[in-house]
Amino acid sequence: MAGSTTESLRQLYEELPYPNVPIEASGRSAIGSLYRLSWTTAQYARTRAILPSEGIAILNVGCGSGWETLILAEANPGARLVACDLSPASVQATERRLRYHGFGEVELHALNLLEIEQLGQRFDFISLNDVLYLLEDPVAGLKALKRVLKPDGILRANLHHAYQRQVIFRLQEAFRLLGLFELPTPEACRRVREFMASLASDELRAALHWDPQIYSDDTNIRANYLLPGDKGFLLPDLLRMLQEAELGLVCLVDYADWDPTLLFKDRAMPAWLQAELDKLSPAEQNHFYELIYPNHRLIDFWAEHPGSSLVLPWSDADWLEGRVQLNPILMDNAEFRHNFAQAHDKKLEFAMNWPGASRGRLTIPAPQMAWLGSLLQGPVAVAGLIEQAAQAHRIDQEAAQEQVLTYLAGLESFLFVMLDPSPASLAEEGI
Ligand SMILES: C[S@@+](CC[C@H](N)C(=O)[O-])C[C@H]1O[C@@H](n2cnc3c(N)ncnc32)[C@H](O)[C@@H]1O
């Protein structure tokens, strides 16, 4: 039988399916979400292989009003989608949204994720956004999902951060003391607004993260100050939970933004500190970052069956004989294509928000745009890019190679470009 938190959540989301995004809104310009929900991006992070999404099976768990499901459909062309949620009203909202956008073939179920095995299906990609931290027993949830994850599959989920969200957790506790969690939603939200309006100063309201515009919508008050079952975690908690569920961490979805060097001026730190940090594993380094500067609301991660992937670093030969391409979610994005082409044509710096990059922002200086522009045509031989860089900057082949390989390796670590190292694939296509 479902516990009381599960029942409160079901009732809450029956009343207010989440998020409250208009049905006609498209996710195609939401690059950040497309990145997080792209199977090709996740698989590239996991194995460094470029795997198209055509024909894969995706499970969206806790689909809410279908905003995440829609972006999954948009980010993964040709994939087969199954979505489920505790709340039948949320499932209906997802059905309407997906049909409106021409994805009428999504299979939908009003189902607790703990019973997902009932479907008798296995999935290449499982996504649950803003769901795991709500479960009474998140490890039981992970175990249930692991059972329906294919051997090479990827599970993407996230947890609320214990320190970033401290203020909201405190307010939840305060409002619980006042009995607001027991009231019908409209009355509880009215009281939260009245409480905030009565506070002595804007400073105090800001300290409680209150923004009247955002919280003019009851859905948002419910999703934060009055969210039943909400819990916070740190990276070691995630690692322990994955271990208990017998899953392995691929990496944080935005791992470049958890890099301790970002905390220091010009990214240089005292020698003793660098030496100590070098002794830590990547996950411990990320933990150090979150202790010093907990700026992420979510610990967003990709997980796999443990040890199912082995990634060896690329060699110079891989690069020199291979081809690079832009991340497919960029290739499909009209606004990106326009801005990237403009920066190339007008020899300008290019900048955009990109969750794979440090501080979530990617900037490509004008000199690199001189040779990166050709990536808009599709996969390009790295040797050709070196040629272009040599001509554009009037430098010799060796200097151009150094510049191109260094720069491409950086963009590849941000999952902005991908490398196909096999010259065989060129031969297959008769190039
Ligand atoms: C905060 S909403 C997130 C909606 C959607 N994933 C998104 O990010 O837009 C959480 C959703 O998870 C669903 N949920 C919570 N516990 C669940 C469970 N045990 N099984 C299935 N769905 C669940 C809720 O009904 C709700 O729709």
The ligand as an ORCA input file, in Angstrom:
! r2SCAN-3c Opt
* xyz 0 1
  C       7.737     17.910     -9.525
  S       6.763     16.913    -10.580
  C       7.859     16.703    -11.958
  C       7.157     16.555    -13.288
  C       8.069     16.340    -14.479
  N       8.950     15.226    -14.288
  C       8.879     17.590    -14.767
  O      10.031     17.693    -14.361
  O       8.342     18.492    -15.427
  C       6.813     15.316     -9.817
  C       5.929     14.307    -10.494
  O       6.303     13.000    -10.040
  C       5.147     12.240     -9.828
  N       5.466     11.176     -8.878
  C       5.819     11.301     -7.574
  N       6.031     10.088     -7.024
  C       5.818      9.170     -7.992
  C       5.862      7.745     -8.036
  N       6.183      7.038     -6.955
  N       5.576      7.113     -9.208
  C       5.236      7.843    -10.296
  N       5.161      9.195    -10.311
  C       5.449      9.852     -9.166
  C       4.144     13.258     -9.308
  O       2.799     12.791     -9.440
  C       4.454     14.477    -10.159
  O       3.692     14.534    -11.335
*
